[in-house]
Every structure is written in C-alpha cells, then in structure tokens.
Amino acid sequence: MKKLVVLTGAGISAESGIRTFRDMGGLWEEYDVMEVASLEGWRKNYELVLRFYNERRQQLANVKPNQGHLALAEAEKYFDVHIITQNVDNLHERAGSTKILHLHGELTKARSTGDELLVYDIGYKDILPGDCCEKGYQLRPHIVWFGEAVPTISEAAQIASKADIFAVIGTSLNVYPAAGLIDYVPSHVPIFLIDPNTVNACRRKVTFIKEPASKGVPLMIESLIKDFLTN
C-alpha cells in the first residue's frame, strides 16, 4: 500500500462546528490566548484555564466527524493512511481512522502537573480544582501550550519523510513547528493542499483543491485511487 500522510488543522474540524481561535468570530475575541494557553496563564489563574477547556470538552461531546474525517477513515481501505493533526479534538478517532498522531495534545485527556508521564483518559468530563493524580499533583489539560515543546514533532517528521503521498488539510502552514513538516517530505512526492482559502505559505509545488475539507477530501481520495490504483 502507498503511504498517505495527512497533516490536518483547524479547518477540517471547523466544519463540524468546532470554533477556532483564528477565524472571524472565533475564540480570540473572548479570551486572551495567553491567559488560557500558556504556563503563565495557568499560574496566574488555573481555574480560568480549567473552565476554558471544560467548555471546549463539552462542545466536543456534541459535535460529529464530517465528510472530511470520514473520507480519510475510508481511505484506509486503499492506502496506508497516517494522520498528523494539529487539532486536539478526537474527531479523526471517532470517524474511524486508526493511525493518528496528535501534535498539540488531546482534549479528552488530562495530565499531572508534577509528572508529565502521568496522562489519563477523561473523555468529556470536567477537570476541576482539586482533581489530582496519584502523586497528589493537580491535573491540567493534556494540551501543548504556547512556549511548550511539541514532544511528538520528531515522530511526525519521521512519518512525513516516508510519505508516498502527502496532503495538507485545513491549515494555513503558518504555525511552527507543524508547518515545517512539509520540508521533510521527499522532493518527488506529490503534495495536495485542501483549503477553501488561498494558502501562500507552501514552499513546494502542490495540487491545490480550493474546497472545504468535507468536499475536498473525497475529491482527493477519488483522484488518488484513479492515479495510483487503476493505472
């Protein structure tokens, strides 16, 4: 099977109704991002940070994967699909995809503030002040905040370097280190970029599908099946 590596961003989940920071009318207008997505914000008012992510988790429980997510899961019938996502939701998992690497953490997990190796699946439950790990440390969202290292970026670069096909879906390629993954893709590998908006950040020749993910991903998969499996 050809290895299809897919980098997804907020655009694919926005179609499911998940609000994004960067879009017009998004969460930037209600919160100073540094108050809810940084260690400084956590130290300043951890109860606000917990409330913010509890709200995100409650929202996630009430949305569903869209046709973009579902098409990527369906593509596993034809390709060895590896998803590298900047999203912290679980919509790829719920759609049925099986090989998913989260760059920026996972909303449905909590982590110890005293031992980063202690990570817990919490589903859609709230994290409350006083909720602690077995070592007695307060739990925090299992999210990579601004200024924190991205622990899975090396693994992601390895996956990108072995791609036979590479796709970028719903991301502006402006956020590093994720945006740098495209530089690890071998020069001969075809790259697809799916986004309803013009993306100028790409440094490589790409096949641009100017559609939202729910429409663009099925179009891409159909094209890949034709080009790679029927010729």
Beta strands, then each sheet from edge to edge (+ up, - down):
strand 1: 3-8
strand 2: 80-85
strand 3: 100-102
strand 4: 105-112
strand 5: 119-121
strand 6: 139-143
strand 7: 165-169
strand 8: 191-194
strand 9: 207-209
sheet 1: 3+ 2+ 1+ 7+ 8+ 9+
sheet 2: 5+ 4- 6+
end
